[in-house]
C-alpha cells in the first residue's frame, strides 16, 4: 500500500517519469565517453601522429614516383582515401592523403577552435588556425572541382578548347546532316579504371546500339598480328589483322596513349561492329547502323573556354652559346564577350580570364634544329580556389604576428617590472 501511495503521489506531482539512478549513471558514462572521444580527436597526440603520417606519405610517395611517375604516386598515396600495401607476407589498407587531411581538419576544428581556451592571449593562435583551415579548404576545392590541361597553337591558329593532361573520353557522334553531328560522350571516370580483363556496357535510348568497352589499356598501341611486340596483348581479339598491345606506362603520364576495344551491338541483335580505339588516331572509326552514319573515337577529354585564343607571335631568347631557352613568351589575341584584345603571356605572367588561368608552359618543335616557325604550348587550369592559398598565408601570417607581438609586449612589460624592482 505504501508503494502504491508513493507512486500516486509522484504521478500527481509529475515525477512518475523521473530518471532512475541507473539511468543517470548510464547517461553520465555516455557523456564522459563522448567527451573523451571529442578530446582525443582534438588532442596534440592525434595531431602529431597525423603530421608524422603525412611526412611518411610524402617520403614513400617520392620514392614511388622514381619508378612509376608523379601521377601514379599522386593517385595512389595522396588522392586516395585508402591504399593497399604489403609489408612482408601480409597486406593491409592504409589511410591515404585524402583521409589524413580530413582527420587533420577535424583535429584542428575540435582542438584548435572549439576546445581551445578563448581569451585575448589566444586570439592570434585562433586567427592562425582559421588560416590553416582555409588552406586545407583550398586544397579540397581544387581537388574536387578544378580542371587542367593544355592548348597547343601554331602562329595564326585560333582555338577555344583545351585538352586534359591525363583524362580520356569516348565520343560517339551521330551524323544529322552533311557536316552536322550530334555527340554523345562517355567520360573518363566511367571506363579508365578498368583492367584489361574488365568489360563495361553502356546503353542509351537515343542510339540504336549498345556500346561495350573491353581490353582497356592506359598505354598501348595497335600492332599487326604475328609481328614481334615488346608488350602483352590486352586481349586476344583480332580486328582486321591488328591487336591492341599494352606497353609499360611512362613515368610522365601525359605521354601515355590509351587504347581499348569497342563492340557496337544493335539492340535487335541484327548487327555487330568491333573496332580498336587508340588515343593517337586523328580520325574516328566510321560505321553505319539503321541507315545512319556514326563515328566513335577515343581522345583526351576536351573542355570549352569562355573565350578564344589566337597566337599572333611566339618569341624565345636563348642562353648564350646554348640551345637552352632563357625565356619564351607569346603574343595572343583574346576574344570574349568584351571583344578582342591583345595580351602577352610569358613564363611568369599568366593570363587570367573568365575564371581560367593560362600559363606559358612549353614550345616546339624541339627535335628540329632550325624550324621555320614554332608552336606555343599553354597550360590552362580552372581552379576556383586559385588565390585561396595566398590569402590563407596572409591570414596565418597575421595571426602569428598578433600572437608573437603580444608575447613580445608581455616580455617587455615583465622585464621593465623586474628592472624597476632590482633598482
N, C-alpha and C positions, 0 to 999 in steps of 0.2 A: 504493500500500500504506500509505503514511504517513497519508493522509486517512482510509482505511477504519479503520485502527487508532485514530486520534484520535476518530472518530465512535463506535467501540465503547466507548472509554474514557468519553466523555461520556454515553453511554447507561447504562453501568454506574453512573455517579455521579449519574444523574437529571438531567443537564443537556442532554439532547437537545432539549427544547422551550424552551430559554432564548431570550429575545427577541434578535434581531439588532440591531446598532446603528441600522439604518434604522428598525426598528420603534420603538425607544426614542425616536428623534428625532421620529417622527410623533406618538407619544403625548405627548411634551413640547409639541409645537406645538399639539396639540388642547387640552391643559390651559391653555396660555398664552392661546389664543383664547377659551376658556370663561371664564377669569379676566378677560380684557379686557371681554367682554360683561357679565359679572357686575358688574364695576366701573363700566361705563357705565350700567347700569340703576340703580345706587345712587349715581350721581355728582351733584354740585351743579349741573352744567350741565343735565342732564336735568330735575332738579327745578325749576330756574329757567325752562326752556322750557315745562314743563307748567303752572307757575303763570301765566306770561305768556299761554299759550294759554287758560287758564280766564278770565283777565281779558278777553281778546279775545272769547270766547264770551259773557261777561256783557254786553259792550258791544253786540255785534251782536244778541244776544237781546233786549236792552232796546229797541234801535232797531226790531227786527222786531215787537215787541209793540205798538208805537204804531199800526201799521196792521192787524195781524192778531190781536191779542189775546194775553192771557197764556198760555192753554192751548196755542195753536198754537205760540207761541215755545218754551214749555217742552218740548213733544213733539218739536219739530224739532231744537233745539240742545242740550238738557240731558238728556232721557230717552233719546235715541238713541245708538247705538254709532257710527254714521257718518251724515252728511247730505250731500246733493248741493247744490253751489252753483256758479254760473257767474261767472267772472271774465273780463270781456270776452267774446270769442267762444268761450272754452273752458270746459268744465265739469269738475268733479273732485269726488271724495268726500273729505270731511274728517272727522277724528275728532270725535265728539260728546262730550257731557258724561260719559256712562257710560264710554266708553273712556278718556277723560282721567283720570277718578277711579280707575279700575282701575290704570292705569300709575302714578299718583301713589302709590297704596297699595303697589305693588310697589317703587317707588323708596324709599319710607320704610322698608319692611321690610328691604330689602337694605342701603341706606346708613345708615339711622338705627338699626337694631337689630343686624344681623349683622356688618357691616364696621366699625362704629364702635369706636374704642378704648374698652375697658371698664375703668374704674377708679373710684375714689371721686370723682375730679374730673368724671366724666361721668354720674354716677348721676342727677342732676337732669334732664339732657337726655334720658336713656333713659326716665325716667318721663313727661316731656312728650311724647316720640314715641309712647309707648303710648297716651296720652290722645288724640293726634291720630288714631291708627289706630282707636281706639274711636269717635271722632266720625265717621270715614268709614264705619265698620261700621254705625252707627246710621242713616245716610242710605241705605245699601244695604238694610237690613232694612225700612225704611219704604217704599222704592221697590218692593220685591219682594212685600211681604205686607200692607201697610196698605189699609184701605177707608175711604172718606169719603163723606159725603152729608148730606142734610138731612131734617128732620122738621118738618112744619107742623101745629100743633094749635090748634083753637078751644077756648074755655073749656068744660070738662066733656067734652072729647073724649079718648079713650084710644087708644093705638097701641103696637105692639111691633115696628114695621117702620120703616126709613128708606130713602130713595131716593137713588141715586147722583147726583152733580152732573152728570157728563158721559156715563156709560156707559148703553148701551141693551141690552135683551133682547127677544127674540120668544118669546112664551109660546103654546104650543098646548095647549088644555085639552079633555079628553075627558069628556063627561058620563056618570057612572056611574049616578046616580040623581037624583031631584029634589033640587037643592041640593048635590049632591056631584060634584066634578070632580077629575080626575087631570091634573096639569100636566106638560108637557114643555117644557124651556127651551133656546133657542139663545142662547148667551152673546155678549156684546158683541164679544169678540175674534174671533169666528167670522164676522162679517159687516160690522162698521163700517169696516174698512179697504178695502172695495170702492169702486170708482168707479161712476159712473152707467152705464157700458157693461159692467161686470162682471156675472156671474151665478154663483150657487153653489147646488148642490142638496144637500139633507140627507135622508138615508134612515134609517129605523129599522123594525125588525120589529114593533114594538108598535103602529104606526099603519098603516091600510090605504092610505095615500097618501104620496107624496114631496112635499117642500117645496122649491120653487125660489124663491130670493130674487134680485131684479134691480132695476135702476134706483134703487139706494140713494142718498139724499142726506142729508148731515149736517144741513142746514137747508132746509126747504121747506114747501109746503102744497098740498093738493088744490084745483084750480080747475076751473070748468066749461070744457069745450072751446069755443073760439070767443070767450071773454072775454079782454080785454087783460090781460097779466101782465108785470110788471117782473121778469122772470126767464126762465129757459130750461127747457124740459121735460126732465126727467131721462130720459125715454124716450118713444117715440111711442105707447105703449099708451094706449088709451081705455077706461076702466072705467065703464060706466053714465053716460056723458056727462061724466066727470071725468078729469083727468090730474094727475100729480104735477109740480109746478113747483119747481125748485131756486132758492133765494134766496141772496143773499150772506150768509155766516156772520157772526154777531155777534162783536164783539170780546170780549164776555163769553160764553164758550162755553156756560155753563149756561143761557143764554136760547135756544140753538138747539133747534129741534124737528125731529127726524129723520123721514124717511119712506122708504118703499120699496114695491115691488110684490111680491106673492107669487102663485105659481102652484101650486095644490094638485092633483096628478095622481094618480088611482087607480093602484095598482100593476098592475092588469089592463088599464089603458088605457080603461076604460069611462066615466070621468067626470073632468072638469076643473073647477076653480074658480079664478078670478083675482080679486084684491082689491088695493086700495090700503090700506096700513097707515100710519097717521100717529100720531106720538107724543103729540098732544094729544087724541086720541079717548078718551073716557071709557069706551066700551064696546067689546068685541071684535067682530070680524066673525064672525057665526054661519053655520054651514053644516052639511049632513048628508052622511055617507058611510056606505054599507053599513048603513043603518038606524040609525046612531048620530049624535048631535048633537055638534058640535065648535065651538070658538071659537079664533080666533087674534088676537093683539094685540101691537102694538109699544109698549113702555113703558120708562121708565127702570128700570135694574136695581134690584132690591129686596133688602134684607138684613134678616135676622131679628135682633132683640135678645134677649139672655137675660133681659130684664125688660120691663115695660111702663111707659109714662109717661102720666099723666093730668094735663092742665092745669087747675089749680084757679083761678088768678087771674093776670092779666098787669097789671103796673103800669109806668108811664112818667112820668119827670119831664122837663119842657121847659126849655130855656134861656129866661130871662126875655125876654118880648116877641117870641119867635120860635116857629116850628113845628119847630124842630130839637130832637131828643131829647137831653137831657143824660145820661140813664141809663135803662135799662129792665131789668126782671127778671121772672121767672116763678116762681110757687109751684106745684110739681108733686107728685104722689103717685107714688113709685117702688114698683112691686110686683115682687118676685122671690121666690126660694125662702125668704128670711128673713122674708117678709111685707111688707105695705105700710108705707111711711114717708114723712113729709113732708120735702121738700127745696126749698130756694130756689136757683135758678140765675140768676146775674147776669152782667154783661159780663166781670167779672174773677174770677168764682168758678164754674168749671165743675163739673159732676157727674162723678165717676169711679165707675163701677160695672161689674162683670162684664167687665173688660178694655176697656171703651169709655169715651170722654170725650165729654160732652155740653156744648157751649158755647151760650150765649145769643148768637144770630147776628143776627137781624133781627126785624121785626114788620110787621104790616099790618092792614087795607088802608091804603096810604099815599096813594091817589088820592082818597079820600073825606074831606072837611074834618072832619066830626064823626061818625065812625061810632059806632053803639051799642055795639059791642064790638070788641076787637082779637084777632087771632090772633098766636101766637108762633112764630118760626122758630128751630129749634135746628140747629146744625152738629154732626154726630156723626162721630167717627173711631175706627177700631180700629187702633191702632199699637202693636205690641209693644215698639217702641223709643222710646216716648214720652218717657221720662225719661233715656234714654241720653245725649243731647247735654248735659244739665245735669250728669250725672255725669262725662262726658268733660271738661267745662270745669273741674270740681273737680280732676281728675287733672292736667290741663295746668297749672293754676294752682299746684298743689302742687309739680310738677316744676320749674317756673320759680322758685318761692320757694326750693326747695332749692338750685338752681344759683346764683342770684344771692346767696343768703345765704353760700354757700361762697366766691364771688368776693369779697364784701364782707369776709369774715373773713380771706381771704388778703391783701387790700389793707391791712387794719388791721394785720396782723402785719408786712407789709413796711414800712409807714410807721413802725411802732414801732421796728423794727430800724434804719431809716435815721436816725431822730431820735437814737437812742442812739449811733450811730456819729458823728453830727455833733457831739454834745455831748462 
